[in-house]
Amino acid sequence: MAADLSRHTVTVIARTAAACSAVGVVLLLLALRRGWSGVAPRVLLWAGVVGAVLFCLLPPAGSIDILNYAIYGRIADLGFDPYHMTPNQLRQAGDPVGLWRPRSWAEQPTVYGPVATAVHAVAARLGGASMAWIVAWLKVAHAAAFVAIAVMIDRLVGPDRVARMRAAVLWTVNPLMLFWMVGSGHVDVIAVALLVGAVWVLSRSRWGIAASGLVAGALVGAAIAAKVTYLFPAVGLALGCRRRPRVVVAGALGAAVTVGVGYLLAGRTAMASLSQRMSHDSDLFLPIPSILRDRPAVYSATVLVSTLCVAGLVWWRLRRDGTGDGTLDLRPLVAFAIACVVVSPVQYPWYDATFLPALALLLRTRFDEAVVLRCAVLSVVLLPGIGTFPSQYETARVAVLMFFVALGVLVAVSGRGVLRNWERLRST
């Protein structure tokens, strides 16, 4: 029997679930700080796998983005250009998938990179002319990526029990990440899996310096070609390899070739579509004066400089501990990943996936609980995510500014002992 729930009831349930999830994660992090280690890390890993499977089987919720992915994939699978053709044009052509196009993106070509578009096209090929089947295949891909990230970070943090539990709490069994990455089905999880894969190659590969750098660079380039904002974490990862210049050179070459080939195949319309998205101002979460929005070059330069400044401040604070002197320092990756999210004019709770896996690879930081609460607040404000009211966006803008100030306070007051040694973990 179908449940006849009002919009108000659904909203209350969704927001309560998000709030309770955040409270649970924060309490677990605090318990770990006090030395609690009562659950075997492998149990948490398997719990995350089960959670991913369950969310994969449920209908998508919280966002209409996965419907957009399906439509853009369908356009590409039919042989048209998703960077030029709009969902409305697909609908007007009488395509059964186009009939389900969300109105808010009806006239917007895809803004995602060629790697993401390729994933969408594969799902569309498998799903055929059925929106339901395309969405199902997309969720399978996202669940597989989520589990792959969970397994990699579990192995990368080493045998330390508490470190493995903390990594699992931040990502693997984090209900907010499970919901947004798998349940809601956001493409960010594909880019994150590629980025963490690059860290895996640099940390565990036995292929030699040049080969490891090329493969890691290709994976980073694929992440950028999925979502262009991953250029900033890529810079952070390169800085983390600063003591291995040959790796940096090989990685830069691999990334440049991957991105170049991807966008060359996608065509010039891919860059034009991205520029249109950058000028979209209905969901800006930071106050951007119109004088900047109307000048794309100045707008982009301002965002770039602001991101570099915030990343530098976060990295500087982490460097105060004198750690990360080995061949792979993950602190700049964390700093740039956090900065590109909190400085971005467009912010949503699922964007936090950009830095949470990288943060999980470090030992305890002062940022742990704060970033979980940030994701929770944005989730509570924006849920249920369908038909979002202007008042919700206004509240989200206040929340984003408050977190930005809180981040500045954390950077200013956090002292020594914020971060333990990543190299010590890897060697144990």
Secondary structure by P-SEA (a helix, b strand, c coil): ccccccaaaaaaaaaaaaaaaaaaaaaaaaaaaaccccccaaaaaaaaaaaaaaaaaccccccaaaaaaaaaaaaaaaccccccccaaaaaaaccccccccccccccccccccaaaaaaaaaaaaaacccaaaaaaaaaaaaaaaaaaaaaaaaaaacccaaaaaaaaaaccccaaaaaaacccccaaaaaaaaaaaaaaaaccccccaaaaaaaaaaaaaaaaaacccaaaaaaaaaaaacccaaaaaaaaaaaaaaaaaaaaaacaaaaaaaaaaaaccccccccccaaaaacaaaaaaaaaaaaaaaaaaaaaaaaccccccccccaaaaaaaaaaaaaaccccccccccccaaaaaacccccaaaaaaaaaaaaaaaccccccccaaaaaaaaaaaaaaaaaaaaaaacccccccccaaaaaac
